[in-house]
Amino acid sequence: MIKKIYLVLTVFSLNACESPIQNNYMQSTSQGEIMIEDFAEKSLLNWNIVNDTVMGGRSQARMSVRDNKAEFKGFLSLANNGGFSSVRAYYPNDLLDINSIVLRVKGDGRQYSFRVRTDNNSWVSYTQSFATEKDTWQEVVLDIKDFYPTYRGYNLKNIPELSDSIIREIGIMISDKIEGNFKIDVDWIKVQ
């Protein structure tokens, strides 16, 4: 009896660690662009902060949403071999025919990266860096073919290209090795 209970609890806990269960539906960019996040209260994805504190670092960050715009800010610390801060959200729908990811941001002049995870390898992140102009709104276009796979800062080989995968998580990260305050505002994120 105890073995059966243990087995049930083990299976339950393994399933609980997976991405949230949602009714996925397919979206195709063949008919134009798709808004992934516009930070409207009714459609807001579930955003979470992940900092280098998961490995002993000291960086701090928070994200807030006001007037349908997100503000991701904090302090990047290099202490204890740290040096990254990120905000991530699970994306519930299957996206097809993606050529690019476009975001409208107002940064602080620092370099950030947009990262995605897929249904193929949840431990692999596909990333692409972009520079921001201090206190200036800009549209950043990130071509899907320019994303490259990484794991804990190391570039990977022999991994499927991002265009061959279904995106399951999106996020923004700062890891520019410059200690200090950072801030980036995000108006929206869409795919084309």
Steps between C-alpha positions, in 0.01 A plus 500: 500500500778744590679422172182584305460831682867580442465419129191721466670789680813462287303509174297797627811697597669431165194627315480804728851604388395523135372816336149607597220295349300714264292452192757556228381618165694555185580848371655568161669818383400419141221756540713770659646566841394356835513696824665283765483754784362853516497516881125557512355375826256259334766326289809529720726195495633368831843668525762379750839637603798262480829648622849366561389439860403149381877429495615720789514839326372826646317674213155640575210589273129559481243548229192719525229583250339841474297653215548184290878524514742281694794636695779250568767649724750412767866478591741269317763365740817314405550372857530123554551438126158649427412736223155439355141600559199396295125506478318209329151389409346175377328539161203262463437499123677329210652753260566409136677670209694747717755718323578748777423612852442873539494695825450864580731601782646803675832414656786651693772468236602151618492175307227244565406169343167352403481131585259223416463137602327241289311175527805306367749558784373688803857545630621675184447874453512664160630853531571816305651819640386853430625844597276768646515874460476688827148632569390448138214280381614267223367200312745212511463238224660164579522262205420141600796362303739713710404342834760255629467224764670540839513329836628692804692741280657237273417484129371159391538301179284230341176647636194553274461852366245722669291514182444122530362519855193620686570786740389430857668779699611854425717733701737793525840472666782733590845345536736764360758461782454863607412529867236758581141606458305404191154582365310411186138580419309272264189617313424180310644179352374346176601253230493543123 
